[in-house]
Amino acid sequence: MWQHKTKAFDVSSEGIMVAGLGIVTFRLHECRSLKAKRKIVKSIISQLRNHFNVSVAEVGSNDIYQRAMIGFALVGNNRAVINSKIDKIFNLVEELNLAEIIGSEMEIINI
C-alpha cells in the first residue's frame, strides 16, 4: 500500500488563501507506447476535472511510457476543506484503478 507524504508551509498564521498542491506518480504496467500512456493519463485527468474543481496536468515522466506523474492544484479559504478535498482526490485516483500508484505528495500553503 502506498502512502503519500505531507508538507505544510505556513507563510502567515492568519492567511486569507489556502493553496493545496499534489503529485501522484503511477506505474503503467501494460503500456507499450506513448499513445497507450496518453489514453490512461487523459482518462485520469478528465475524471479528476469532472469530480473536483481542480487544475490537473501531466507534470513529469512525459517520455517514459510506463510511468506518469500527474499534478493538481486547488485554492480556497479553509485549510481543513482543502486537506479533505486532497484526500478525496487521492482516494478517487486509487479507486479508478487505471494504474498502480507508486507515490504521492501533497503540500498545503497558507497565504
N, C-alpha and C positions, 0 to 999 in steps of 0.2 A: 504494500500500500504506500503510495506517495504521500508526502507531507509538504505543505507549502511553507516558505519562510516569510516572516512578517517583519517589516521595518517600520518604525514610527519616527517621524521627524517633525517636531513642533517648532515652527517659526515664531508663533505667538500663542500664548495660552488662551487668549480670547479672540481667535481668528473668526472672520466672518465667512470664510470659504474653506471648504474641505475638498481636497482632490484625492481620489483613490486611483492607484495605478496597479496594474498586474500584468504578469507574463506567464503563459503556460507553454511548456515545452513538451512536444509529442514525439513518439517514435512511430513511424508508419511502416509496419512490417511488410505489408503486401504491395507497396508501391514499387513499381519497376520503371517509372518515368516521371518527369516533372508534370506531365499532363494529368496523370493519376493523382499526384500530390495536390495539384491545384483544385481538383474536384473535391477532395476531402477538406482542404483548407477553406475553400469558398463555402462549403456546407456549414462548417463550424462557425465561421464569421457571420453568415446570414442568420443562423439560429440565435446567436448572441444578440445581434442587432434587432431581431424580431421580438425577443423576450425581454430585453432590457434597453434602456435609453443610454447606450454607451458607444463610445468611439472604439472601433476594433480594426486591427490591421495585422498582416503578417509582418513581423519585425526582425526576423533573423533566419538563418539557415535557408536562404532563398534558393540556392543552387544545389542543396543536398536533398535528394528526393525521398529519403527515408527518415527525415527529421523536419519538424516545423516548430516555429516559435510564433505564438500569437499574443499580441499585446492589447490591452484595453485601458481606457481611462474614463472616469466619471467624476462629476463635481456636484456638490450640494452644500448645505449649511449645517448638517448634523453628522458628526463623526460616527455615531452608532448606526445610523441609517446607511452610510457609505460602507462601513465594515460589513453590515448584514448583506448588502447587495453584492459585494465582492465575494462573500462566502457562497451566496446563491449562484453566482456566475461559475465559480469553481465546481459546485455541485452539478450544475447543468452540463458543463463540459464533460464531467465524468459520466453522467447518465447517458449522454449521446452515444458513448461507446464507439466512436468512429476511429479512434486511435488510442494507443497506450500513452498515458500521461507519465512522463519521466521526471517532471519537475515543475514547480511553480513558485512564483514570488509575488509579493504584494507590498505596497507602500502606501501609507496614508499621510497626507501633508495638510496641516492646518496653516492657513494664511490669513 
